[in-house]
Amino acid sequence: MKQGQDLRVAQGHKLFSELSESDFSRALGLFSARVATYKKGEILRAMGMPFSTFGLVLSGTVQVFSLDMDGEPQMMANVGAGESFGESLAYLKTEESPVNVIAATDAAVLWLDIATLRARTAEGDAFALAISERFSSVLALRALFQNDRIQILSKPKIRDRLVTFLSQCERRSGSRTFIIPFDRASLAVYLGVNRTALSRELAKMKNEGIIDFFRSSFRLL
């Protein structure tokens, strides 16, 4: 995918939506934006390393992992084209990343640094202030998504985790039928459950008329 096409994906993000072409270019300058490409399996950000910029996925998918108390990887987010990650870590100028970010597929990422935005905002620059407000909204949305994740992991049973997750997906999509961003293996990791047990529970829920699904398309009944 050409860079110009990639950047059009970025223009649909809440941070840049409805900006004119000239204002979009100005905003990219405020973030010292740069594009980087990665092969499947490549590490974008490693645990323990500085996390000073946040990313907006232009193509492909990246996944964010932390470690549980047993040292096992636990997926925190599955980030597709047009979505962002690491905003809070970049905002806090995190010296040691608590997560690994890995390319789940070949991917292109727009990296954004908020240092210039901070400086221009402190100077009272009107455009920087407007973009800073947008960034604050993105941070607020990230907090909501993190709360959704906590709600899932607080459920002791696989079925309860599934229902909570699927209800969140339904709410975000605004439709009774929706596509989840995971295959079965990734969904098991995201929910923190055994893959075989997950498949068994999905089959039970379908047979009981609680859900219907085909591959990644789901519907709560």
C-alpha positions as CSV (number, residue, x, y, z in Angstrom):
1,M,0.0,0.0,0.0
2,K,1.3,3.4,-0.9
3,Q,2.0,5.9,1.9
4,G,-0.7,8.3,0.5
5,Q,-3.3,5.6,0.7
6,D,-2.0,4.7,4.2
7,L,-2.5,8.3,5.4
8,R,-6.0,8.4,4.2
9,V,-6.7,5.6,6.7
10,A,-5.3,7.9,9.4
11,Q,-7.7,10.7,8.4
12,G,-10.6,8.5,9.6
13,H,-9.2,8.3,13.2
14,K,-10.9,10.5,15.8
15,L,-7.7,12.5,16.2
16,F,-7.8,13.7,12.6
17,S,-11.4,13.2,11.4
18,E,-13.0,16.1,9.4
19,L,-9.7,18.1,9.2
20,S,-9.0,19.7,5.9
21,E,-5.9,18.4,4.0
22,S,-3.9,21.4,5.1
23,D,-4.9,21.0,8.7
24,F,-4.2,17.3,8.6
25,S,-0.7,18.0,7.3
26,R,-0.2,20.6,10.1
27,A,-1.4,18.1,12.7
28,L,1.0,15.4,11.4
29,G,3.8,18.0,11.9
30,L,2.7,18.6,15.5
31,F,3.2,14.9,16.1
32,S,6.5,14.6,14.2
33,A,4.7,11.7,12.3
34,R,6.6,9.0,10.6
35,V,5.5,5.7,8.9
36,A,7.2,2.4,9.6
37,T,6.5,-1.0,8.2
38,Y,6.8,-4.4,9.9
39,K,6.7,-8.1,9.0
40,K,4.4,-10.5,10.7
41,G,5.9,-11.5,14.1
42,E,8.2,-8.5,14.3
43,I,8.3,-6.6,17.7
44,L,7.3,-2.9,17.4
45,R,7.8,-2.1,21.1
46,A,9.5,-4.4,23.6
47,M,8.6,-4.7,27.3
48,G,11.1,-2.7,29.4
49,M,12.0,-0.3,26.6
50,P,10.9,3.4,26.5
51,F,7.4,4.0,25.1
52,S,7.6,7.7,24.0
53,T,5.4,7.6,20.9
54,F,2.0,6.1,20.2
55,G,1.0,4.2,17.0
56,L,-1.9,4.4,14.5
57,V,-2.2,1.3,12.4
58,L,-2.4,2.1,8.7
59,S,-2.6,-1.5,7.4
60,G,-2.5,-5.0,8.9
61,T,-3.0,-5.8,12.6
62,V,-0.8,-5.5,15.7
63,Q,-1.4,-7.0,19.1
64,V,-0.5,-5.7,22.6
65,F,0.5,-8.2,25.2
66,S,1.3,-8.0,28.9
67,L,2.4,-10.8,31.2
68,D,0.2,-12.3,33.9
69,M,1.3,-13.3,37.4
70,D,2.6,-16.6,36.0
71,G,4.7,-14.9,33.4
72,E,2.4,-16.0,30.6
73,P,1.5,-13.6,27.8
74,Q,-1.9,-12.0,28.0
75,M,-3.4,-10.2,25.0
76,M,-4.5,-6.7,26.0
77,A,-5.6,-5.4,22.6
78,N,-6.0,-6.4,19.0
79,V,-5.4,-3.3,16.9
80,G,-6.5,-3.1,13.2
81,A,-6.2,-0.5,10.5
82,G,-7.5,2.9,11.6
83,E,-7.1,2.2,15.3
84,S,-4.4,3.4,17.7
85,F,-2.5,2.1,20.6
86,G,-0.1,3.3,23.3
87,E,-1.6,6.7,23.8
88,S,-1.6,6.6,27.6
89,L,2.0,5.2,27.7
90,A,3.2,8.0,25.4
91,Y,1.4,10.7,27.3
92,L,3.0,9.5,30.5
93,K,6.5,9.3,28.8
94,T,6.8,5.7,30.0
95,E,10.5,4.8,30.5
96,E,9.9,1.1,30.7
97,S,7.0,-0.3,28.7
98,P,4.8,-2.8,30.6
99,V,3.7,-4.4,27.3
100,N,5.0,-6.0,24.1
101,V,3.6,-4.8,20.8
102,I,3.9,-7.4,18.0
103,A,2.8,-7.4,14.4
104,A,0.1,-10.1,14.0
105,T,0.3,-9.6,10.2
106,D,2.5,-7.5,8.0
107,A,1.7,-4.0,9.1
108,A,2.3,-0.3,8.5
109,V,2.1,2.0,11.5
110,L,2.1,5.8,11.8
111,W,4.1,6.7,14.9
112,L,3.1,9.9,16.6
113,D,5.2,11.9,19.2
114,I,3.3,14.4,21.4
115,A,6.4,16.4,22.5
116,T,5.9,19.1,19.9
117,L,2.2,19.2,20.6
118,R,2.9,19.7,24.3
119,A,5.3,22.6,23.6
120,R,2.9,24.4,21.1
121,T,0.0,23.9,23.5
122,A,2.0,25.4,26.3
123,E,2.7,28.4,24.1
124,G,-1.0,28.9,23.5
125,D,-1.1,28.0,19.9
126,A,-4.8,27.8,18.9
127,F,-4.4,24.9,16.4
128,A,-2.3,22.9,18.9
129,L,-4.9,23.5,21.6
130,A,-7.6,22.2,19.3
131,I,-5.6,19.1,18.5
132,S,-4.8,18.6,22.1
133,E,-8.5,18.5,22.9
134,R,-8.9,15.8,20.4
135,F,-6.0,13.9,21.9
136,S,-7.7,14.2,25.3
137,S,-10.8,12.6,23.9
138,V,-8.8,9.7,22.5
139,L,-7.3,9.2,26.0
140,A,-10.8,9.2,27.5
141,L,-11.9,6.5,25.0
142,R,-8.9,4.5,25.8
143,A,-9.8,4.5,29.4
144,L,-13.3,3.2,28.5
145,F,-11.8,0.4,26.5
146,Q,-9.5,-0.5,29.4
147,N,-12.5,-0.6,31.6
148,D,-14.2,-3.0,29.2
149,R,-11.2,-5.3,29.4
150,I,-11.3,-5.2,33.2
151,Q,-15.0,-6.2,33.1
152,I,-14.2,-9.2,31.0
153,L,-11.3,-10.5,33.1
154,S,-13.3,-10.0,36.3
155,K,-15.7,-12.7,35.3
156,P,-14.7,-16.1,36.7
157,K,-16.5,-18.3,34.1
158,I,-15.8,-18.6,30.3
159,R,-19.4,-18.1,29.4
160,D,-19.6,-14.9,31.4
161,R,-16.4,-13.6,29.8
162,L,-17.8,-14.5,26.3
163,V,-21.2,-12.8,26.9
164,T,-19.5,-9.7,28.3
165,F,-17.1,-9.5,25.3
166,L,-19.8,-10.1,22.7
167,S,-22.1,-7.5,24.4
168,Q,-19.2,-5.0,24.1
169,C,-18.7,-5.8,20.4
170,E,-22.4,-5.5,19.8
171,R,-22.6,-2.1,21.5
172,R,-19.6,-0.8,19.5
173,S,-20.9,-2.0,16.2
174,G,-24.4,-0.7,16.7
175,S,-25.8,-3.9,15.1
176,R,-27.2,-7.2,16.3
177,T,-24.8,-8.9,13.9
178,F,-21.2,-8.0,14.1
179,I,-17.6,-9.2,13.3
180,I,-15.2,-9.8,16.1
181,P,-11.5,-9.0,15.4
182,F,-10.1,-12.4,16.5
183,D,-9.7,-15.9,15.3
184,R,-10.4,-18.6,17.9
185,A,-6.8,-18.8,19.1
186,S,-6.5,-15.1,19.5
187,L,-9.9,-14.8,21.2
188,A,-8.9,-17.4,23.7
189,V,-5.7,-15.4,24.5
190,Y,-7.7,-12.2,24.8
191,L,-10.3,-13.7,27.1
192,G,-7.6,-15.5,29.1
193,V,-9.1,-18.9,28.7
194,N,-8.2,-22.3,27.2
195,R,-8.8,-22.5,23.5
196,T,-10.4,-26.0,23.6
197,A,-12.7,-25.0,26.5
198,L,-13.6,-21.8,24.6
199,S,-14.6,-23.7,21.5
200,R,-16.7,-26.1,23.6
201,E,-18.5,-23.2,25.4
202,L,-19.2,-21.5,22.1
203,A,-20.8,-24.7,20.8
204,K,-22.9,-25.1,23.9
205,M,-24.1,-21.5,23.7
206,K,-25.0,-21.9,20.1
207,N,-27.0,-25.1,20.8
208,E,-28.8,-23.4,23.7
209,G,-29.9,-20.5,21.4
210,I,-27.9,-17.9,23.2
211,I,-25.7,-16.9,20.3
212,D,-25.3,-17.7,16.6
213,F,-22.1,-17.4,14.7
214,F,-20.2,-18.3,11.5
215,R,-16.5,-17.9,11.7
216,S,-16.0,-14.3,13.0
217,S,-19.5,-13.2,12.5
218,F,-21.6,-13.3,15.7
219,R,-25.1,-12.5,16.8
220,L,-26.5,-12.4,20.3
221,L,-30.0,-13.9,20.4
